[in-house]
Each structure stands twice: as structure tokens, then as C-alpha cells.
Amino acid sequence: MTARRALQELADEGLVVRSKGSGTYVAPLKSQTSFMAIRNIADEIRARQHEYTAYVHTLRQVPASGPVAEQLEVAVGTPVFFSVITHSENGVPVQVEERYVNPAVAKDYLKQDFHIMTPHEYLSAVAPLTEASHQIEAVSPSAMVCEWLELSKPEPCLRIIRRTWSDAGVVTYAVLTHPGSRFVLGGHLTFKP
């Protein structure tokens, strides 16, 4: 009974997967982040003693569409910076980051090598965050996102839509997509009476 209870507790925590008639197996790796904090994904991965890598798909200037202009609080058509980066843990993609950046706040964004440094690291240095908003939703990924995440077939994904501000105004509008089978959101709150 003690061993069965221990295995059930491990299964409840997602550390093992139990299959009736087959056995109990170590659960596949899931990347984890907090939805209450903005942390550098590279630091999170390295803190688990895993290898972080990034692949930059796009890094260019684009005219702000209506929705992007609204999120960055600029006029429609204003040139803004746009990047698409896949972040991987031990060679397995865990996040696609689609980010629009306000050039007035981070003028050298397009000059950075995001294979070496993450956008978070650069932006934290040039425009320290004062405020952020998050929206979290479950989505079916587009064919392009499935390709970037190396999904053999579409699966439910978690999407975090994030806006950040510094003293100079809105810094970024980002859409972060994570495969549900490789990612979990977590957090811990302490309430003081």
C-alpha cells in the first residue's frame, strides 16, 4: 500500500505516468515557468542544468498593423521591430516567441544576436520593466507554429500574450506559444495576514 500510494503521489505531480497493465514510467520532460513573474527562459532552462538554444526565424522592421499599433500604443503603419524565435531545452523546442518591439524604447533591437542573448536580456538592460500584463489561453497552433515547435501533429498549446512597459512607455507586445505536452505553468503565492 505504501509503494502504491507513493507511485500515485508521483503520478499526481506529473513525475511518472501509470499505464494499467503495462507499468509505471518516468514522465517526459516538461518545461515549467511561472505565470506571475517575467523570467528569462534561458535562465530557467539552465537552472534545471539543461542546455538552452535558440533559433531566430525572423528579425526585421515591419509597419504596425491595427492590432499591433493598439498594443504598442503607436500609430498604425509606424515602423516597429518584429522577431520570431524558437527557444529549445536540450534540443527540444519548448516556446515560439513572436515579439513586436517599440523602436522608440529599444532602438538597437535589430542589431542583437539573439542566438547568444535572449530578447529578455537585451530589453531588461535597455528598458527595465515597470509593468506587465498577461493573458493565457489554450489554442490550436497554426501549421507554421507546429513546424517551429517540431510537432508531428497539432496538439493543444498554451499561449501567453504579454505586454510590458518601462518608464518610457510600452516596450513590447509578445505572443509566446508552448506545446502542452512539454510545458506547464506554475506558481506559488504567500498571503500574509
N, C-alpha and C positions, 0 to 999 in steps of 0.2 A: 504493500500500500504506500509506503514512504517513497519508493522509487517511482511508482506511477504518479503520485502527487507531484514529485519533483519534475518529472517529464512534462506533466500538464502545465505547471507554472512556467517552464521554459517555452512551451508552445504558446502560452498566453502572452508572453513577452516577445514572441516572434523570433526566438533564437533557434528553435527546432521546428520541423514540420513532421506531423504524425500522419501516417497513412495506414488505415485499417487493413490488416492482413499482410502488409508489406514491411512496416517497421517505422523507426523514428530516424530522421535525417537532419543534419545541420542545415538551417535555413540559408538561402542565398543572401549575399551581402546586400544591405540596403544603406544608402547614404542617408544621413539624418541632419536636419538643420532645425533651428528654432524659428518659429514664425513671429516671435516677439522681439527679435534682435536682427540687426543687419550685420552679418559677418562675412568675411572674405571666404569664398568657397575653397580657395587653395589652402587657407589656414585650417579649415575644418577637416579637409581630406588628410593633410599632413599630420594633424593632431591624432588621427587614427593610425599613424605610422604607415600610410598608404601613399602611393605615387600620384601626384597631380599632373595632368597635362591639359593643354587647351589647343583647339583648332579654330582659327579665325576664318570664317566663311566670307564675311563682308566687313569692310571698314571704309566708309565713304561719306560724302556730304550729299544730302537729299533735301528737296523742298518739303516743308512741313505740310502734311495733309491736314484736313479739318480736325480730325480726332487728335492727331499728334500735336498740332498747334494749340488746341484747347488744353491738353495735358501739360505742355511746357509753358503755357501762358505767353505764346508769341503769336504773331500774325500768320495767317495761312500763307504758304509759299515762302516763309522765312527759311533760309538755309540752316539746317540742323545736321548734327552728326548722327550716323547710324552704324551700328555694329551688330553682327551676329556671330556668336562664339559658342562652340560646344565644349563644355568642361567635362573631363573624364577622371574617374577614380580607378587606378590600377588598369588603365586601358579600356574601361567600360564607360560609355557616355552616361552621365547622371543629370545633366542640365543643358538645355539650349537657352542661351541668353540673347534676347533681341532687345537692344537698348538704343533709345534716342537721347541725345545729349544736347543741352543748350550751349552753343558755342560761346555765348557771352560770359559763361561761368567757367568753362573748361576749354579754352581756345586751342590748346595743343593736343587734344584728344586723338586726332587722326595721326599724329606723329609717334604715338606709343607703339611698342612691340608687345601686344597682348598674348604672345606665346610665353613671354618671360614674366610679365606683370599683369595682374588682372585689372579690369576697369575699376573695380572697387578700390584697389590700392592707389591707383592714379587719382581717382576722384576724391578719395579721402585726404590726399595730400594737398590738392589744389582748391578744394571746396568742402571743408569739413561739414559734415551733416548736422543740421539743427532740427530736422523734422522729417518724418517719413509716413507714408500711408501704404497699406497692403490690402489687396483683395485676393482671396484664394478661392479657386473653383476647380471642379473636376471637368475635364474636357476630353474629347476625342481628337487626337493630334492630326494635323494636316499630313499629306503624303511627304512633304519636304521635311517636316519635323520628325516623322518616322525614320526617314533616311538619315538625318543628322544624329538621331538617338540610336541608330542601328537596331531598330525594332524589326523583327522578322514579319510581324503582323501588327496592325494597330491594336493598342491596348489603352485602357484609361490612364490619363496623365493628370498630374496636379499642375495647375498653372497659378503662379503668383504674379499679380500685376502690382508693380511698386512705383511710387513717385517719391522722389527725395528732394529736399530743399537744403540750402545753405543760407548764410546771411545775405548772399547776393540774389537769392530767388530760387526758382525751380531749377534743379540741376539735371535730373534725368526722369525719364519715363521708361520703365523696363518691363518686359514680359519674360518670365522665367518658367520654362516648361520642364517637368521632371516625369520620367516614366514611373507609373505607380508601383511596378514590381521591383524597382530599385531605389525607392526613395520614401522617406517618412518624415512628416513634420512633427515636432515635439516641443515641449516647453515646460517650464516649472515656474509657478508663481508662489511667492511667500506673502501672506497677508499678516500685517501686524495690527493688533487690536488698538 
